[in-house]
Structures are given as structure tokens and as C-alpha cells.
Amino acid sequence: MSTPSARLPIIYVRGYAGGTSGIEKAVMDPFYGFNEGSTHIRIGRDDDPVFYQFESPLLRLHLDEGYHIFVEGGQGAYLETHDNIPPDSIWIHRFYDGSSGTWGAKPRQFDLEAAAADLLVLIERLQERTGAPRVHLVAHSMGGLICRCLLQKTIPDRRPGRRAGDYVSKLFTYGTPHGGITFDVGFGIPEALRDTLNINGADIFGPERMYQYLTPTARLDPDGPPKGWRAVDLPDDDGTGSAEEAAGSFPLERVFCLVGTDPTDYDVAHGLSAATVGPRSDGLVQIENAQVPGAHQAFVHRSHSGRYGLVNSEEGYQNLRRFLFGDLRIRADLVGLDLPADDPEVSWQAEVRLAVRGLPVTMHERLAPHWCPIQLPSQPPGGNGIGNGNGNGDGNGNGRRNGGRYAATGTDGDANGDANGDANGDGSVRLATTFLSSSLPRPDEAGPLRYALVLRVLSLHEHHGLFGFGDHLEQTADFSDSLIVDVDTSGPHPAAWARWNSEITGAIRDLHPEGTPLPDDAPAADAWIGHIPLPATAAPILGRHAQVRLSVAPWN
């Protein structure tokens, strides 16, 4: 179980329901779909199909974390008639109820700003009834846009002088179109028709409407979005400015975006073609639009919704649980890169997988077959950041330092990062960030926390825009290895050991950390930072000084 200090009310905010029939279906569900689990079959041992059942994120939080679900005729009525409600409770923002004719009253047209305003009322009521200082928001798809409208527009407009962080502790989004929804066909015509005809209110995914509900009224330009404005950007509140200056912003280190990379299973569930939005998507939201620059993120091979969807997946739940209740933030960056520059027609990509001991799923994976490998920079823009603990930029692409407990090791050199934050301003490349909990059950109660980072590097040869296959070996990496990391939190400061799989004799499960742990390269900082040289086999590709930089910092 997690520590009581992390116990805050959780509010679920669902996604877009479409027209009348979709709204009516949504409101008939007491939990707006967050109680829906999934069953499916995967191939197990001996090639036999294995049945897998996921109970639903709502039920799992109740079972695993002891969260309460109060209904008794209606959550709204319960909230109005009970005092001293436990803060560790789950609530559903039923914003679609007023747009349904199910209850006999004349339905009103759905309005995103109204849904955000009602969310603020719910949060304040929960603060009053539970005594909790803030809430956690967990949102799917459009629900994340309602939450961002709350943070960026509703609170500055309706509660001037207050910060969004006074109401919300963390925001977790599943497949939210933070950058809107665009299509891979039609040269912009489908988007123009959607935004003009506004069928079922679908213009909320276009730039004009997004600018309106993501910008405080005092800052709105009557001529529309100014040049350079991007819907995907959430201004960062680093806590240094006044509340007025922070209006419309939220601490980016408190945001987590779960990104889906499986368009095919969404096709099956919804009869749509991945060609509509392109294969680099979850079937509805393109990968680059599903993440806020500077926020934490994980990529999982799940579709936007359906049986293989993000919300009702083990991968989604495990990332959610650890982000909300974990006590360690672990980050891995590739530093000291010196890629071969003798052939300008060769480019380099990295694939990563992150696995945590004891879980049946990977927490994060970026693979070329899933259309989301990491593009390695051919010319690092800065130094290698090795050995001094000062090159630990957040890779945000927006020139901010790391937040929270990482502040002492941050750098302001991130302005050259790409839109998704892979390339850091110090020349390093972000591989993965995950959250661990020292209080969760694990196979060896007395042992350290263990996770594995699989790293593969591939080269691509192009000539005049065409791939060259003369010496190509499909799905074969130029470098491939797994880094096994053990983190011990039993002492006053974290200790870590790391070994490459190629250096381990025997099975990984038989490996036990021994000897002196890795040195802390930033002993004056709150975060433990260490560097692990890559195996010698990587030197001809990544350079003699290439290393994985690990950061371990307190969380919550």
C-alpha cells in the first residue's frame, strides 16, 4: 500500500461520446465506462492461447489501493448529503448528463467550457467534504481537454489570483489529443469540413476552438490563434512567479501522457481505417498530438479504445498507479553520443523497452514497427553532460529546468529539444522515465527494486529519399543489449547497481546485486545520478564515451 500522504480524491473524466446515441449510451453507465475491463487471448507457453482478464482501472484502484467508491443512489447526491468523506475515494465527472434526454428534461447542447466549469465545482465540493487539499484528474481522450480547459482557462477566469495547482495535484491522460485531431488524407479538407460543419461538436478538436478554450479570456486575441501558438503546449508553472503570472499554467512535472501506438485494433473495434489519421497513431489520435512537451510520457502498444484500448489495459493501469502513488522517479538518458558521420545518407534510430520486475507487461516501448522509434541526433547540439550531474535537462524542448526534487540538477539548456522532448539541449537523448514504489509487493521483499531497459540501435540508409536494401537485414539491430538496474531504498539515500545483460552469466533472475553500488555523480543534489558505460561493442556506433545516465529521485 502507498503512504497516506499520497491519498487524494481521484476524478475520472471520460472522452468524446459523439452524437445523441453515444451520449445516451454513456450516461446509462454508472461510471461512464471506467468500470469496463477487458478480456482477450494472447499466445503463451507451448503456443497455447492464454486467456487474460483485466478488471478495469476503477476496480483495480479499489482492490489494490483501497480506494472507496461511494454511490448510494448517486455520487452527486452522496456528496451533498455526507460530511467527512474519506479523501481516498473515486468520483466520476458526469458532464454528459445534462446533454441527455434520458432524464426527461430538455437536453442542452454539450459545451466543453461548461464541462470544465462543472469540474471546478466538483473539485471544490470534494475539497470541502473530504478535507483534501487537491485532487488527481485521470482523463481519457477529450476528457483531457476538459481538464486542460479547467487548468488553463476556467481557474484563471473564475478564480483570479489562484493557481491551478491549488486544485489539482496530478493530471494523467490516456490518448488525449493535446494537439488536436488531424488526418493523413485530404490535404486538410476533412479538418476544414469538421471545423466548419461542427457535426456533434467535433470542432473542439480543431485549432480555432482549442485556442478559445485553452486560453484565459484576458489573453484571447479576437483574430484567433497568434503565430506560433500550439494547442499541444501547456505552459509550465514552476512556482517562481506570482499567481497572476502563472494564470493558465500548471507544473509539467505533475502531468503524465499515456500514448497509444496501435491503430489496427481501433480499426477492428470501430470500423475505421488507420489510413484516415495515419499509421503513426492509436487509430484516432496521432502519436505527436497525444503528448504535452515537457510532461512525463509512456508509449504502449494499445489502441485509442476498445478491447485492446489504453484505458482498460494493464499497461495503462500500472503506469497510472505508479505515477499517482509511487515514491521514486527513475529516468534514463543516453549521453556522450558520437555517431558515425562519414555517410550523410545514413541515419540512426533507437528502440527502447522498459520492464519492471513482477509485472506481466512492459511499461514503455518505442519500436520502429510501432512507428515511434527515437530519432538519434547526428550532430549533438552541446556537450555530453557526463560525470558532473549538471547535464540532467528534462528534454522538454521549452527551455525549462527539471521540476520537483530534480531542481538542483536541472539545466536551462533544453530549448533545442524537439517537439516530443527526445533530444535534450545538452546533446543527450531521453530514453525513458518511470515511477516505482518501494511499498508495493515484489518477488523478493528484502531485495531491491528491479527494472530492465532494453536498448537497440538501428541504422537506415537512404539515397535520394529511397531506402537502400543492398546490405539491409530487416529487424536486425546494429547494437542490442539490456541494462538490468537494481535500486535499493532501505538506506538514507538510494543506492543502485546496473549490469548489461551481455555481461551476465546465466539467467537474469539469478543475478543478485553485490559489491559497491554505482557512485553518485551529483552528491549535493536531491537526486541520485549515475553513469553506466555502454558495452565495448557499442563504441564503433555510439562512440567511446557513450553512456546511460540514470537518475533516481524522490517522488510524492
Order of alpha helices (4+ residues) and beta strands (2+ residues): beta-alpha-beta-beta-alpha-beta-alpha-beta-alpha-beta-alpha-alpha-beta-alpha-alpha-beta-alpha-alpha-beta-alpha-beta-beta-beta-beta-beta-beta-beta-beta-beta-beta-alpha-beta
